[in-house]
Amino acid sequence: MKHARMAVAAVAAAVMVSAAMVSAAMVSTATPASGATRSFRLPAVHHVFVVNLENKGYNETFGAGSPATYLNGTLVPHGALLTQYYGIGHLSLPNYIAQISGQAPNPQTQSDCQQYTDFARVGTTSDGQAIGNGCVFPADVPTLANQLEQRGLHWKGYMEDMGNSPTEPATCRHPAINTQDNTQQAHVGDQYAARHDPFVYFHSIIDSPSCAANVVPLDRLPTDLASTRTTPNLTYITPNLCNDGHDAPCVDGRPGGLVSADAWLQTWIPRILASPAFRRDGMLVVTFDEAEATGSSVDASSCCGEGPGPNSPLPGITGLGGGRVGAVVLSPFVRPGRQVDTSYNHYALLRTVEDLFGLTHLGYAGATGVTSFGQDVFPG
């Protein structure tokens, strides 16, 4: 109990200092690149942090009796809880891809791309959806990473255990094209999963030197957080297969699930909240890729007008979405203790990041029914 009180106090202090530092700051004059007109100005967020956990529905994570005590007892009271935040499909991979490109699921990504194949494209829809099937999208399919680079902004993906293989590259790690993905199963000391690393599913990234420079192991994050100058504008973080809650029990003997995920959050989130970049103008989003895809708690519900995509009539395999998962948003610009009941999903998260940086909307981030985080999240 003593440690829990100390953790709450530490987070409260970080958020209070952050708010004080920006209380007199001007808000951004950026407006949405497309879609509905905003009735308020976007906050001047210049550093976005996204943490994805795995395979838990909203009630399990945020309901009574949840083992995620740090997430619920420390982070939720100091941020905004998005109670109607949804995944966009099943299994894992389509959700990660959607977050950085707005591309919808296809049969290969819905099976988590057991074989790392090129995407065979037969066309493109008017809203930017690549028509076809496969895993690694052609070089002309844009991503949020490409957008940021073109704007002169910086991004990095921090992937836990990426550098732990004795035979694979320490950065930009992915299978060879048209080979089996050998990261589908965790190994002791190496629990990296390529399918939870969306950057390696786009030729525009893996064929560029920026992949080796920007898709890196998680242990490099503390050094980058040391100053605002070295912190990327987009910091995208994926824990390993135990720490993201995917496996239970884990290959190394730990319990996994929400217990291990919560312990990981308690180790890493305070480092982000204490960083100069977050305290100055940051936004942290902690969410889950999807709800359960099988079993008694299966959830393929959706929101935000999501319907059949050009490559899959049911993005959620048994329904139109990836289920209700929830999300927590912390920022100096977010009033602590808010509960937000507006419907958002991973496409909305992409749209929000694009709007914050004045970028155009990719794929379904620009779809009717998809909105950026609004005044309910950023009350001004």
Backbone hydrogen bonds, N-H to C=O, Kabsch-Sander energy under -0.5 kcal/mol:
donor,donor_aa,acceptor,acceptor_aa,energy
5,R,1,M,-2.4
6,M,2,K,-2.2
7,A,3,H,-2.4
8,V,4,A,-2.4
9,A,5,R,-2.3
10,A,6,M,-2.2
11,V,7,A,-2.3
12,A,8,V,-2.7
13,A,9,A,-2.4
14,A,10,A,-2.2
15,V,11,V,-2.7
16,M,12,A,-2.6
17,V,13,A,-2.6
18,S,14,A,-2.3
19,A,15,V,-2.6
20,A,16,M,-2.2
21,M,17,V,-2.0
22,V,18,S,-1.2
23,S,19,A,-0.9
25,A,22,V,-1.8
28,S,42,L,-1.0
33,A,359,L,-0.5
42,L,30,A,-0.7
45,V,43,P,-2.1
46,H,281,D,-2.1
47,H,281,D,-1.5
48,V,233,N,-3.4
49,F,283,M,-3.2
50,V,235,T,-2.6
51,V,285,V,-2.8
52,N,237,I,-1.6
53,L,287,T,-2.8
54,E,244,D,-3.0
56,K,290,E,-1.0
58,Y,324,R,-2.2
61,T,57,G,-1.9
62,F,58,Y,-3.3
63,G,59,N,-1.4
66,S,63,G,-1.6
69,T,67,P,-2.1
72,N,68,A,-2.3
73,G,69,T,-2.9
74,T,70,Y,-2.0
75,L,70,Y,-1.9
76,V,71,L,-2.2
78,H,75,L,-1.2
79,G,76,V,-1.6
80,A,329,V,-2.8
81,L,338,R,-2.6
82,L,80,A,-0.7
82,L,327,A,-3.3
83,T,81,L,-1.0
83,T,340,V,-2.3
84,Q,340,V,-0.6
84,Q,342,T,-0.5
85,Y,82,L,-0.8
86,Y,344,Y,-2.2
87,G,323,G,-2.8
90,H,315,P,-1.9
95,N,91,L,-0.5
95,N,92,S,-1.6
96,Y,92,S,-1.1
97,I,93,L,-2.4
98,A,94,P,-2.2
99,Q,95,N,-1.6
100,I,96,Y,-0.9
100,I,97,I,-0.8
101,S,97,I,-1.1
102,G,98,A,-1.5
110,Q,106,N,-2.6
111,S,107,P,-0.5
111,S,108,Q,-1.1
112,D,109,T,-1.8
113,C,108,Q,-2.4
116,Y,179,T,-2.8
117,T,115,Q,-1.7
119,F,136,V,-2.6
120,A,118,D,-0.5
120,A,133,N,-3.2
121,R,119,F,-1.0
122,V,131,I,-3.0
123,G,131,I,-1.1
125,T,129,Q,-2.6
128,G,125,T,-1.8
131,I,123,G,-3.0
132,G,130,A,-0.5
133,N,120,A,-1.3
135,C,117,T,-1.3
136,V,117,T,-2.2
137,F,135,C,-0.7
137,F,201,Y,-2.6
141,V,138,P,-2.0
144,L,100,I,-3.2
147,Q,143,T,-2.1
148,L,144,L,-2.5
149,E,145,A,-2.3
150,Q,146,N,-2.4
151,R,147,Q,-1.3
152,G,149,E,-1.5
153,L,148,L,-3.2
156,K,234,L,-2.1
157,G,214,N,-2.7
158,Y,156,K,-0.5
158,Y,236,Y,-3.1
159,M,157,G,-0.6
159,M,216,V,-2.9
160,E,158,Y,-0.6
160,E,238,T,-2.6
162,M,159,M,-1.8
164,N,161,D,-1.9
165,S,162,M,-0.5
172,C,215,V,-2.7
178,N,116,Y,-3.3
179,T,116,Y,-0.6
179,T,176,A,-1.3
181,D,114,Q,-2.9
182,N,180,Q,-0.9
184,Q,181,D,-0.9
187,H,190,D,-2.0
190,D,187,H,-2.6
196,H,193,A,-1.7
197,D,194,A,-2.2
200,V,197,D,-1.4
201,Y,198,P,-1.7
202,F,199,F,-0.8
203,H,137,F,-2.6
205,I,202,F,-1.7
206,I,202,F,-2.5
207,D,203,H,-1.8
208,S,205,I,-1.8
211,C,205,I,-0.6
211,C,208,S,-1.7
212,A,208,S,-0.5
213,A,209,P,-1.4
214,N,210,S,-2.3
215,V,211,C,-2.7
216,V,157,G,-2.6
216,V,214,N,-0.8
218,L,159,M,-0.9
220,R,217,P,-1.5
221,L,218,L,-2.4
224,D,220,R,-1.5
225,L,221,L,-2.2
226,A,223,T,-1.0
227,S,224,D,-0.7
231,T,227,S,-0.7
231,T,228,T,-0.7
233,N,154,H,-1.2
234,L,154,H,-1.6
235,T,48,V,-3.2
236,Y,156,K,-2.6
236,Y,234,L,-0.6
237,I,50,V,-3.2
237,I,235,T,-0.5
238,T,158,Y,-2.4
241,L,191,Q,-2.1
244,D,240,N,-2.1
245,G,242,C,-1.5
247,D,241,L,-2.5
248,A,249,P,-0.7
250,C,254,R,-3.0
253,G,250,C,-2.0
257,G,247,D,-2.0
259,V,256,G,-0.8
260,S,256,G,-1.5
261,A,257,G,-2.0
262,D,258,L,-2.4
263,A,259,V,-1.7
264,W,260,S,-2.2
265,L,261,A,-2.4
266,Q,262,D,-2.1
267,T,263,A,-1.1
267,T,264,W,-0.6
268,W,264,W,-2.5
269,I,265,L,-2.4
271,R,268,W,-0.6
272,I,268,W,-1.4
273,L,269,I,-2.7
274,A,270,P,-1.7
275,S,272,I,-1.3
279,R,275,S,-2.3
280,R,276,P,-1.6
281,D,277,A,-2.5
282,G,278,F,-2.3
283,M,47,H,-2.0
284,L,330,L,-3.1
285,V,49,F,-2.8
286,V,328,V,-2.5
287,T,51,V,-2.4
287,T,285,V,-0.5
288,F,326,G,-0.6
289,D,53,L,-2.3
291,A,322,G,-3.1
298,V,295,G,-1.3
299,D,292,E,-2.5
306,E,303,C,-2.0
309,G,312,S,-2.2
316,G,319,G,-2.3
317,I,314,L,-2.3
318,T,316,G,-3.1
321,G,300,A,-2.4
322,G,87,G,-1.8
323,G,301,S,-2.7
325,V,85,Y,-2.6
325,V,323,G,-0.5
326,G,85,Y,-2.3
327,A,82,L,-1.1
328,V,286,V,-2.4
329,V,80,A,-2.5
330,L,284,L,-2.6
334,V,331,S,-1.6
337,G,76,V,-0.6
337,G,79,G,-1.0
338,R,79,G,-1.3
338,R,335,R,-0.8
340,V,81,L,-2.9
340,V,338,R,-0.5
341,D,339,Q,-0.5
344,Y,84,Q,-2.0
346,H,86,Y,-0.9
349,L,345,N,-1.8
350,L,346,H,-2.1
351,R,347,Y,-2.5
352,T,348,A,-2.4
353,V,349,L,-2.3
354,E,350,L,-2.6
355,D,351,R,-2.7
356,L,352,T,-2.5
357,F,353,V,-1.6
358,G,355,D,-1.0
359,L,354,E,-3.4
364,Y,102,G,-2.4
365,A,362,L,-2.5
366,G,363,G,-1.6
367,A,364,Y,-1.2
370,V,367,A,-1.8
371,T,369,G,-0.6
377,V,374,G,-1.4
378,F,374,G,-2.7
380,G,333,F,-0.5
